[in-house]
Amino acid sequence: MRFLIKFLIVTLFIGVFLAPGVSYAAFTLNNPSPSNISASTDYATNEFADPWDMSNTEDVWNVYANFRNATFLGGTFSGTTTSNSPRFYLLWGGYPGSIDTARDGINHPINAASFSRMGLRMYSSKKGYAYIYVFHYQDTSLNQYCKFKVNAGWHIYNLDNEPDCELIWSGKPIGIRLDPINKSGASFYLDWFHIGRASGATTTLSWSDAGGPYEVYIDDDQSGHDGAKIGETDAATGTFNLQNIAPGTYYLYIKKDDGTYSDNHVAIS
């Protein structure tokens, strides 16, 4: 998996980045506290001792639909869509009336109250929408779903910021399906899918400015300002959670309400 580290400790440091054509505010992120963060326990590791990091074929149920060239390579799961409804299961609930297998969700329901932070990192060659389907029963016609906007390229998606996704996340789901992009002829790559506990994995940031409000973003590179929002605050400080983020290397930056940005990124690695 790109940027994956196999331990659950991430270290934070300051990195400087300036992009051409962007107006910058004269404020700088200070060193975060704490400087070492234990990543949030995720559902897949807790249940299977195997995170959904796309490093092995068991990370996705082996029945897919509406895409070709399904491939596990370099810590990603990828394919090329053949319709506007490609789909695959991260957690399959099991067939009604059949003998359940060891990893069927009927044997491993997700406690949505405990594992309530959801995020993923994915590439798409086209922009559009992705869909998350949640199943509480083995009858797959009984489902709930939410959609979120997908941009072209590699991006982190913070589903905690999607109100529709929060509405369907309750009880003890036994199935999770991802429809990665609603476009035919699109290439997609899934790096990781993380459902974390709502505990730990927080950091406090402060910066040299006054007069917010501010938004805090996480990104997987230092190119442009196209990350996922993880929080907001009116003050020049705040504590922000990273509970839906898999271990890896990422960059945090601040956006002010006037459209300007912090003149540096804080990196977690």
Summary of the structure (lengths in Angstrom):
residues: 269
radius of gyration: 18.9
end to end distance: 13.8
largest distance: 63.5
contacts: 877
relative contact order: 0.25
helix: 8%
strand: 44%
